[in-house]
Amino acid sequence: MSLKAVHILLITLSTILSFGLGAFCLKYYVMHTSIPYLILGLLSFISGVGLFIYLIWFFKELKKLDN
């Protein structure tokens, strides 16, 4: 497995886990109204969006290198 493939795999898994953690924390916040879970959930979603944007950027850079 190439380094590019490993990088794509790890970023994809990190993005999925970040959104999963955000969903879990927001669900827990709705059930128990615990402010730290709200903050953690929002930060997880923000980091998930950032990782997704990075993944798109990385794909664009790969296309430039392959040409």
HTML snippet that shows the backbone in 3Dmol.js (N, CA, C, O; Angstrom):
<script src="https://3Dmol.org/build/3Dmol-min.js"></script>
<div id="view" style="width:600px;height:400px;position:relative"></div>
<script>
const pdb = `
ATOM      1  N   MET A   1       0.853  -1.170   0.000  1.00  0.00           N
ATOM      2  CA  MET A   1       0.000   0.000   0.000  1.00  0.00           C
ATOM      3  C   MET A   1       0.900   1.235   0.000  1.00  0.00           C
ATOM      4  O   MET A   1       1.822   1.346   0.808  1.00  0.00           O
ATOM      5  N   SER A   2       0.621   2.148  -0.906  1.00  0.00           N
ATOM      6  CA  SER A   2       1.477   3.320  -1.039  1.00  0.00           C
ATOM      7  C   SER A   2       1.216   4.328   0.072  1.00  0.00           C
ATOM      8  O   SER A   2       0.206   4.269   0.774  1.00  0.00           O
ATOM      9  N   LEU A   3       2.139   5.235   0.205  1.00  0.00           N
ATOM     10  CA  LEU A   3       2.016   6.269   1.219  1.00  0.00           C
ATOM     11  C   LEU A   3       0.809   7.164   0.958  1.00  0.00           C
ATOM     12  O   LEU A   3       0.151   7.612   1.896  1.00  0.00           O
ATOM     13  N   LYS A   4       0.517   7.426  -0.321  1.00  0.00           N
ATOM     14  CA  LYS A   4      -0.659   8.231  -0.672  1.00  0.00           C
ATOM     15  C   LYS A   4      -1.939   7.532  -0.233  1.00  0.00           C
ATOM     16  O   LYS A   4      -2.839   8.161   0.323  1.00  0.00           O
ATOM     17  N   ALA A   5      -2.015   6.242  -0.484  1.00  0.00           N
ATOM     18  CA  ALA A   5      -3.213   5.479  -0.116  1.00  0.00           C
ATOM     19  C   ALA A   5      -3.398   5.436   1.398  1.00  0.00           C
ATOM     20  O   ALA A   5      -4.519   5.559   1.892  1.00  0.00           O
ATOM     21  N   VAL A   6      -2.312   5.265   2.129  1.00  0.00           N
ATOM     22  CA  VAL A   6      -2.388   5.256   3.590  1.00  0.00           C
ATOM     23  C   VAL A   6      -2.844   6.613   4.100  1.00  0.00           C
ATOM     24  O   VAL A   6      -3.651   6.691   5.026  1.00  0.00           O
ATOM     25  N   HIS A   7      -2.335   7.674   3.506  1.00  0.00           N
ATOM     26  CA  HIS A   7      -2.716   9.028   3.918  1.00  0.00           C
ATOM     27  C   HIS A   7      -4.212   9.256   3.674  1.00  0.00           C
ATOM     28  O   HIS A   7      -4.909   9.788   4.539  1.00  0.00           O
ATOM     29  N   ILE A   8      -4.696   8.860   2.517  1.00  0.00           N
ATOM     30  CA  ILE A   8      -6.113   9.014   2.195  1.00  0.00           C
ATOM     31  C   ILE A   8      -6.968   8.193   3.154  1.00  0.00           C
ATOM     32  O   ILE A   8      -7.993   8.670   3.640  1.00  0.00           O
ATOM     33  N   LEU A   9      -6.548   6.968   3.425  1.00  0.00           N
ATOM     34  CA  LEU A   9      -7.286   6.099   4.338  1.00  0.00           C
ATOM     35  C   LEU A   9      -7.367   6.701   5.741  1.00  0.00           C
ATOM     36  O   LEU A   9      -8.439   6.735   6.345  1.00  0.00           O
ATOM     37  N   LEU A  10      -6.237   7.173   6.252  1.00  0.00           N
ATOM     38  CA  LEU A  10      -6.225   7.717   7.608  1.00  0.00           C
ATOM     39  C   LEU A  10      -7.024   9.012   7.726  1.00  0.00           C
ATOM     40  O   LEU A  10      -7.706   9.224   8.729  1.00  0.00           O
ATOM     41  N   ILE A  11      -6.952   9.866   6.735  1.00  0.00           N
ATOM     42  CA  ILE A  11      -7.728  11.100   6.774  1.00  0.00           C
ATOM     43  C   ILE A  11      -9.223  10.788   6.674  1.00  0.00           C
ATOM     44  O   ILE A  11     -10.036  11.412   7.356  1.00  0.00           O
ATOM     45  N   THR A  12      -9.583   9.822   5.825  1.00  0.00           N
ATOM     46  CA  THR A  12     -10.992   9.435   5.705  1.00  0.00           C
ATOM     47  C   THR A  12     -11.514   8.857   7.014  1.00  0.00           C
ATOM     48  O   THR A  12     -12.605   9.215   7.457  1.00  0.00           O
ATOM     49  N   LEU A  13     -10.751   7.972   7.632  1.00  0.00           N
ATOM     50  CA  LEU A  13     -11.168   7.404   8.916  1.00  0.00           C
ATOM     51  C   LEU A  13     -11.256   8.474  10.005  1.00  0.00           C
ATOM     52  O   LEU A  13     -12.170   8.445  10.830  1.00  0.00           O
ATOM     53  N   SER A  14     -10.326   9.402  10.011  1.00  0.00           N
ATOM     54  CA  SER A  14     -10.355  10.483  10.992  1.00  0.00           C
ATOM     55  C   SER A  14     -11.584  11.360  10.816  1.00  0.00           C
ATOM     56  O   SER A  14     -12.193  11.798  11.792  1.00  0.00           O
ATOM     57  N   THR A  15     -11.942  11.612   9.568  1.00  0.00           N
ATOM     58  CA  THR A  15     -13.131  12.417   9.286  1.00  0.00           C
ATOM     59  C   THR A  15     -14.387  11.708   9.773  1.00  0.00           C
ATOM     60  O   THR A  15     -15.240  12.321  10.415  1.00  0.00           O
ATOM     61  N   ILE A  16     -14.501  10.428   9.473  1.00  0.00           N
ATOM     62  CA  ILE A  16     -15.670   9.651   9.902  1.00  0.00           C
ATOM     63  C   ILE A  16     -15.755   9.600  11.425  1.00  0.00           C
ATOM     64  O   ILE A  16     -16.831   9.776  11.995  1.00  0.00           O
ATOM     65  N   LEU A  17     -14.631   9.362  12.075  1.00  0.00           N
ATOM     66  CA  LEU A  17     -14.625   9.305  13.538  1.00  0.00           C
ATOM     67  C   LEU A  17     -14.960  10.656  14.166  1.00  0.00           C
ATOM     68  O   LEU A  17     -15.627  10.721  15.198  1.00  0.00           O
ATOM     69  N   SER A  18     -14.499  11.712  13.546  1.00  0.00           N
ATOM     70  CA  SER A  18     -14.788  13.047  14.066  1.00  0.00           C
ATOM     71  C   SER A  18     -16.280  13.348  13.994  1.00  0.00           C
ATOM     72  O   SER A  18     -16.858  13.857  14.955  1.00  0.00           O
ATOM     73  N   PHE A  19     -16.907  13.037  12.859  1.00  0.00           N
ATOM     74  CA  PHE A  19     -18.355  13.240  12.742  1.00  0.00           C
ATOM     75  C   PHE A  19     -19.118  12.304  13.675  1.00  0.00           C
ATOM     76  O   PHE A  19     -20.144  12.691  14.235  1.00  0.00           O
ATOM     77  N   GLY A  20     -18.633  11.092  13.846  1.00  0.00           N
ATOM     78  CA  GLY A  20     -19.275  10.150  14.766  1.00  0.00           C
ATOM     79  C   GLY A  20     -19.218  10.621  16.205  1.00  0.00           C
ATOM     80  O   GLY A  20     -20.206  10.537  16.934  1.00  0.00           O
ATOM     81  N   LEU A  21     -18.056  11.119  16.614  1.00  0.00           N
ATOM     82  CA  LEU A  21     -17.923  11.653  17.968  1.00  0.00           C
ATOM     83  C   LEU A  21     -18.820  12.864  18.162  1.00  0.00           C
ATOM     84  O   LEU A  21     -19.440  13.023  19.213  1.00  0.00           O
ATOM     85  N   GLY A  22     -18.888  13.724  17.137  1.00  0.00           N
ATOM     86  CA  GLY A  22     -19.756  14.892  17.227  1.00  0.00           C
ATOM     87  C   GLY A  22     -21.213  14.504  17.382  1.00  0.00           C
ATOM     88  O   GLY A  22     -21.933  15.096  18.186  1.00  0.00           O
ATOM     89  N   ALA A  23     -21.656  13.511  16.616  1.00  0.00           N
ATOM     90  CA  ALA A  23     -23.042  13.052  16.713  1.00  0.00           C
ATOM     91  C   ALA A  23     -23.321  12.444  18.085  1.00  0.00           C
ATOM     92  O   ALA A  23     -24.369  12.697  18.680  1.00  0.00           O
ATOM     93  N   PHE A  24     -22.379  11.641  18.585  1.00  0.00           N
ATOM     94  CA  PHE A  24     -22.553  11.044  19.908  1.00  0.00           C
ATOM     95  C   PHE A  24     -22.660  12.116  20.992  1.00  0.00           C
ATOM     96  O   PHE A  24     -23.529  12.046  21.860  1.00  0.00           O
ATOM     97  N   CYS A  25     -21.772  13.104  20.935  1.00  0.00           N
ATOM     98  CA  CYS A  25     -21.759  14.142  21.961  1.00  0.00           C
ATOM     99  C   CYS A  25     -23.016  14.998  21.912  1.00  0.00           C
ATOM    100  O   CYS A  25     -23.557  15.369  22.954  1.00  0.00           O
ATOM    101  N   LEU A  26     -23.483  15.315  20.708  1.00  0.00           N
ATOM    102  CA  LEU A  26     -24.701  16.113  20.619  1.00  0.00           C
ATOM    103  C   LEU A  26     -25.926  15.314  21.062  1.00  0.00           C
ATOM    104  O   LEU A  26     -26.850  15.876  21.650  1.00  0.00           O
ATOM    105  N   LYS A  27     -25.942  14.022  20.787  1.00  0.00           N
ATOM    106  CA  LYS A  27     -27.033  13.175  21.268  1.00  0.00           C
ATOM    107  C   LYS A  27     -27.011  13.115  22.798  1.00  0.00           C
ATOM    108  O   LYS A  27     -28.057  13.195  23.442  1.00  0.00           O
ATOM    109  N   TYR A  28     -25.828  12.975  23.367  1.00  0.00           N
ATOM    110  CA  TYR A  28     -25.698  12.942  24.827  1.00  0.00           C
ATOM    111  C   TYR A  28     -26.110  14.286  25.428  1.00  0.00           C
ATOM    112  O   TYR A  28     -26.732  14.329  26.489  1.00  0.00           O
ATOM    113  N   TYR A  29     -25.763  15.378  24.754  1.00  0.00           N
ATOM    114  CA  TYR A  29     -26.144  16.706  25.233  1.00  0.00           C
ATOM    115  C   TYR A  29     -27.660  16.860  25.253  1.00  0.00           C
ATOM    116  O   TYR A  29     -28.208  17.416  26.204  1.00  0.00           O
ATOM    117  N   VAL A  30     -28.341  16.379  24.226  1.00  0.00           N
ATOM    118  CA  VAL A  30     -29.801  16.489  24.167  1.00  0.00           C
ATOM    119  C   VAL A  30     -30.439  15.685  25.297  1.00  0.00           C
ATOM    120  O   VAL A  30     -31.444  16.106  25.871  1.00  0.00           O
ATOM    121  N   MET A  31     -29.865  14.542  25.613  1.00  0.00           N
ATOM    122  CA  MET A  31     -30.436  13.693  26.660  1.00  0.00           C
ATOM    123  C   MET A  31     -30.159  14.229  28.061  1.00  0.00           C
ATOM    124  O   MET A  31     -31.013  14.112  28.938  1.00  0.00           O
ATOM    125  N   HIS A  32     -28.973  14.820  28.292  1.00  0.00           N
ATOM    126  CA  HIS A  32     -28.559  15.176  29.651  1.00  0.00           C
ATOM    127  C   HIS A  32     -28.248  16.659  29.835  1.00  0.00           C
ATOM    128  O   HIS A  32     -27.944  17.082  30.951  1.00  0.00           O
ATOM    129  N   THR A  33     -28.315  17.445  28.789  1.00  0.00           N
ATOM    130  CA  THR A  33     -27.998  18.887  28.802  1.00  0.00           C
ATOM    131  C   THR A  33     -26.701  19.199  29.554  1.00  0.00           C
ATOM    132  O   THR A  33     -26.679  20.021  30.471  1.00  0.00           O
ATOM    133  N   SER A  34     -25.651  18.542  29.154  1.00  0.00           N
ATOM    134  CA  SER A  34     -24.329  18.767  29.727  1.00  0.00           C
ATOM    135  C   SER A  34     -23.529  19.639  28.752  1.00  0.00           C
ATOM    136  O   SER A  34     -23.217  19.214  27.640  1.00  0.00           O
ATOM    137  N   ILE A  35     -23.209  20.844  29.175  1.00  0.00           N
ATOM    138  CA  ILE A  35     -22.560  21.828  28.304  1.00  0.00           C
ATOM    139  C   ILE A  35     -21.218  21.338  27.740  1.00  0.00           C
ATOM    140  O   ILE A  35     -20.944  21.595  26.568  1.00  0.00           O
ATOM    141  N   PRO A  36     -20.376  20.651  28.508  1.00  0.00           N
ATOM    142  CA  PRO A  36     -19.114  20.177  27.905  1.00  0.00           C
ATOM    143  C   PRO A  36     -19.329  19.260  26.695  1.00  0.00           C
ATOM    144  O   PRO A  36     -18.528  19.271  25.760  1.00  0.00           O
ATOM    145  N   TYR A  37     -20.397  18.476  26.711  1.00  0.00           N
ATOM    146  CA  TYR A  37     -20.673  17.618  25.557  1.00  0.00           C
ATOM    147  C   TYR A  37     -21.126  18.428  24.354  1.00  0.00           C
ATOM    148  O   TYR A  37     -20.828  18.063  23.217  1.00  0.00           O
ATOM    149  N   LEU A  38     -21.833  19.511  24.583  1.00  0.00           N
ATOM    150  CA  LEU A  38     -22.210  20.395  23.491  1.00  0.00           C
ATOM    151  C   LEU A  38     -20.967  21.004  22.845  1.00  0.00           C
ATOM    152  O   LEU A  38     -20.840  21.033  21.620  1.00  0.00           O
ATOM    153  N   ILE A  39     -20.067  21.483  23.672  1.00  0.00           N
ATOM    154  CA  ILE A  39     -18.835  22.093  23.158  1.00  0.00           C
ATOM    155  C   ILE A  39     -17.997  21.060  22.409  1.00  0.00           C
ATOM    156  O   ILE A  39     -17.501  21.331  21.316  1.00  0.00           O
ATOM    157  N   LEU A  40     -17.842  19.881  22.999  1.00  0.00           N
ATOM    158  CA  LEU A  40     -17.054  18.829  22.347  1.00  0.00           C
ATOM    159  C   LEU A  40     -17.703  18.388  21.037  1.00  0.00           C
ATOM    160  O   LEU A  40     -17.006  18.127  20.057  1.00  0.00           O
ATOM    161  N   GLY A  41     -19.021  18.305  21.017  1.00  0.00           N
ATOM    162  CA  GLY A  41     -19.721  17.922  19.801  1.00  0.00           C
ATOM    163  C   GLY A  41     -19.523  18.940  18.690  1.00  0.00           C
ATOM    164  O   GLY A  41     -19.262  18.573  17.544  1.00  0.00           O
ATOM    165  N   LEU A  42     -19.646  20.216  19.027  1.00  0.00           N
ATOM    166  CA  LEU A  42     -19.453  21.261  18.024  1.00  0.00           C
ATOM    167  C   LEU A  42     -18.016  21.299  17.524  1.00  0.00           C
ATOM    168  O   LEU A  42     -17.778  21.455  16.326  1.00  0.00           O
ATOM    169  N   LEU A  43     -17.062  21.159  18.432  1.00  0.00           N
ATOM    170  CA  LEU A  43     -15.657  21.140  18.019  1.00  0.00           C
ATOM    171  C   LEU A  43     -15.340  19.925  17.143  1.00  0.00           C
ATOM    172  O   LEU A  43     -14.530  20.011  16.220  1.00  0.00           O
ATOM    173  N   SER A  44     -15.978  18.808  17.437  1.00  0.00           N
ATOM    174  CA  SER A  44     -15.774  17.610  16.616  1.00  0.00           C
ATOM    175  C   SER A  44     -16.313  17.814  15.213  1.00  0.00           C
ATOM    176  O   SER A  44     -15.675  17.414  14.239  1.00  0.00           O
ATOM    177  N   PHE A  45     -17.489  18.437  15.096  1.00  0.00           N
ATOM    178  CA  PHE A  45     -18.035  18.704  13.769  1.00  0.00           C
ATOM    179  C   PHE A  45     -17.168  19.706  13.006  1.00  0.00           C
ATOM    180  O   PHE A  45     -16.967  19.560  11.800  1.00  0.00           O
ATOM    181  N   ILE A  46     -16.663  20.705  13.691  1.00  0.00           N
ATOM    182  CA  ILE A  46     -15.788  21.684  13.037  1.00  0.00           C
ATOM    183  C   ILE A  46     -14.510  21.001  12.540  1.00  0.00           C
ATOM    184  O   ILE A  46     -14.060  21.258  11.423  1.00  0.00           O
ATOM    185  N   SER A  47     -13.932  20.139  13.365  1.00  0.00           N
ATOM    186  CA  SER A  47     -12.724  19.436  12.934  1.00  0.00           C
ATOM    187  C   SER A  47     -13.031  18.453  11.805  1.00  0.00           C
ATOM    188  O   SER A  47     -12.194  18.246  10.926  1.00  0.00           O
ATOM    189  N   GLY A  48     -14.203  17.852  11.816  1.00  0.00           N
ATOM    190  CA  GLY A  48     -14.604  16.963  10.731  1.00  0.00           C
ATOM    191  C   GLY A  48     -14.720  17.709   9.410  1.00  0.00           C
ATOM    192  O   GLY A  48     -14.300  17.207   8.368  1.00  0.00           O
ATOM    193  N   VAL A  49     -15.289  18.909   9.456  1.00  0.00           N
ATOM    194  CA  VAL A  49     -15.387  19.731   8.246  1.00  0.00           C
ATOM    195  C   VAL A  49     -13.983  20.118   7.773  1.00  0.00           C
ATOM    196  O   VAL A  49     -13.696  20.081   6.577  1.00  0.00           O
ATOM    197  N   GLY A  50     -13.122  20.485   8.705  1.00  0.00           N
ATOM    198  CA  GLY A  50     -11.746  20.830   8.339  1.00  0.00           C
ATOM    199  C   GLY A  50     -11.012  19.657   7.704  1.00  0.00           C
ATOM    200  O   GLY A  50     -10.299  19.832   6.716  1.00  0.00           O
ATOM    201  N   LEU A  51     -11.181  18.478   8.258  1.00  0.00           N
ATOM    202  CA  LEU A  51     -10.549  17.291   7.676  1.00  0.00           C
ATOM    203  C   LEU A  51     -11.107  16.974   6.299  1.00  0.00           C
ATOM    204  O   LEU A  51     -10.367  16.544   5.414  1.00  0.00           O
ATOM    205  N   PHE A  52     -12.400  17.180   6.110  1.00  0.00           N
ATOM    206  CA  PHE A  52     -13.010  16.930   4.803  1.00  0.00           C
ATOM    207  C   PHE A  52     -12.483  17.913   3.763  1.00  0.00           C
ATOM    208  O   PHE A  52     -12.201  17.527   2.629  1.00  0.00           O
ATOM    209  N   ILE A  53     -12.349  19.172   4.143  1.00  0.00           N
ATOM    210  CA  ILE A  53     -11.787  20.180   3.238  1.00  0.00           C
ATOM    211  C   ILE A  53     -10.340  19.822   2.898  1.00  0.00           C
ATOM    212  O   ILE A  53      -9.922  19.947   1.747  1.00  0.00           O
ATOM    213  N   TYR A  54      -9.584  19.380   3.889  1.00  0.00           N
ATOM    214  CA  TYR A  54      -8.204  18.962   3.651  1.00  0.00           C
ATOM    215  C   TYR A  54      -8.147  17.778   2.694  1.00  0.00           C
ATOM    216  O   TYR A  54      -7.271  17.720   1.831  1.00  0.00           O
ATOM    217  N   LEU A  55      -9.080  16.831   2.839  1.00  0.00           N
ATOM    218  CA  LEU A  55      -9.102  15.661   1.958  1.00  0.00           C
ATOM    219  C   LEU A  55      -9.374  16.079   0.518  1.00  0.00           C
ATOM    220  O   LEU A  55      -8.742  15.562  -0.403  1.00  0.00           O
ATOM    221  N   ILE A  56     -10.296  17.000   0.312  1.00  0.00           N
ATOM    222  CA  ILE A  56     -10.573  17.501  -1.034  1.00  0.00           C
ATOM    223  C   ILE A  56      -9.332  18.192  -1.597  1.00  0.00           C
ATOM    224  O   ILE A  56      -8.968  17.976  -2.753  1.00  0.00           O
ATOM    225  N   TRP A  57      -8.688  19.019  -0.781  1.00  0.00           N
ATOM    226  CA  TRP A  57      -7.466  19.704  -1.221  1.00  0.00           C
ATOM    227  C   TRP A  57      -6.380  18.692  -1.589  1.00  0.00           C
ATOM    228  O   TRP A  57      -5.681  18.865  -2.588  1.00  0.00           O
ATOM    229  N   PHE A  58      -6.238  17.650  -0.796  1.00  0.00           N
ATOM    230  CA  PHE A  58      -5.227  16.630  -1.047  1.00  0.00           C
ATOM    231  C   PHE A  58      -5.485  15.923  -2.373  1.00  0.00           C
ATOM    232  O   PHE A  58      -4.543  15.657  -3.120  1.00  0.00           O
ATOM    233  N   PHE A  59      -6.755  15.613  -2.679  1.00  0.00           N
ATOM    234  CA  PHE A  59      -7.078  14.991  -3.966  1.00  0.00           C
ATOM    235  C   PHE A  59      -6.714  15.910  -5.125  1.00  0.00           C
ATOM    236  O   PHE A  59      -6.204  15.449  -6.146  1.00  0.00           O
ATOM    237  N   LYS A  60      -6.971  17.203  -4.973  1.00  0.00           N
ATOM    238  CA  LYS A  60      -6.621  18.149  -6.035  1.00  0.00           C
ATOM    239  C   LYS A  60      -5.112  18.199  -6.236  1.00  0.00           C
ATOM    240  O   LYS A  60      -4.638  18.256  -7.371  1.00  0.00           O
ATOM    241  N   GLU A  61      -4.366  18.178  -5.157  1.00  0.00           N
ATOM    242  CA  GLU A  61      -2.904  18.181  -5.266  1.00  0.00           C
ATOM    243  C   GLU A  61      -2.391  16.894  -5.913  1.00  0.00           C
ATOM    244  O   GLU A  61      -1.421  16.924  -6.670  1.00  0.00           O
ATOM    245  N   LEU A  62      -3.033  15.778  -5.620  1.00  0.00           N
ATOM    246  CA  LEU A  62      -2.625  14.509  -6.246  1.00  0.00           C
ATOM    247  C   LEU A  62      -2.826  14.556  -7.749  1.00  0.00           C
ATOM    248  O   LEU A  62      -1.995  14.056  -8.507  1.00  0.00           O
ATOM    249  N   LYS A  63      -3.930  15.158  -8.184  1.00  0.00           N
ATOM    250  CA  LYS A  63      -4.174  15.268  -9.620  1.00  0.00           C
ATOM    251  C   LYS A  63      -3.098  16.119 -10.282  1.00  0.00           C
ATOM    252  O   LYS A  63      -2.682  15.817 -11.400  1.00  0.00           O
ATOM    253  N   LYS A  64      -2.640  17.176  -9.617  1.00  0.00           N
ATOM    254  CA  LYS A  64      -1.576  18.013 -10.170  1.00  0.00           C
ATOM    255  C   LYS A  64      -0.274  17.241 -10.289  1.00  0.00           C
ATOM    256  O   LYS A  64       0.459  17.408 -11.264  1.00  0.00           O
ATOM    257  N   LEU A  65       0.025  16.387  -9.296  1.00  0.00           N
ATOM    258  CA  LEU A  65       1.286  15.638  -9.303  1.00  0.00           C
ATOM    259  C   LEU A  65       1.261  14.516 -10.333  1.00  0.00           C
ATOM    260  O   LEU A  65       2.298  14.185 -10.908  1.00  0.00           O
ATOM    261  N   ASP A  66       0.098  13.928 -10.573  1.00  0.00           N
ATOM    262  CA  ASP A  66       0.009  12.806 -11.501  1.00  0.00           C
ATOM    263  C   ASP A  66       0.152  13.262 -12.948  1.00  0.00           C
ATOM    264  O   ASP A  66       0.555  12.470 -13.800  1.00  0.00           O
ATOM    265  N   ASN A  67      -0.167  14.511 -13.245  1.00  0.00           N
ATOM    266  CA  ASN A  67      -0.087  15.000 -14.634  1.00  0.00           C
ATOM    267  C   ASN A  67       1.298  15.332 -15.050  1.00  0.00           C
ATOM    268  O   ASN A  67       1.517  15.753 -16.186  1.00  0.00           O
TER     269      ASN A  67
END
`;
const viewer = $3Dmol.createViewer("view");
viewer.addModel(pdb, "pdb");
viewer.setStyle({}, {cartoon: {color: "spectrum"}});
viewer.zoomTo();
viewer.render();
</script>
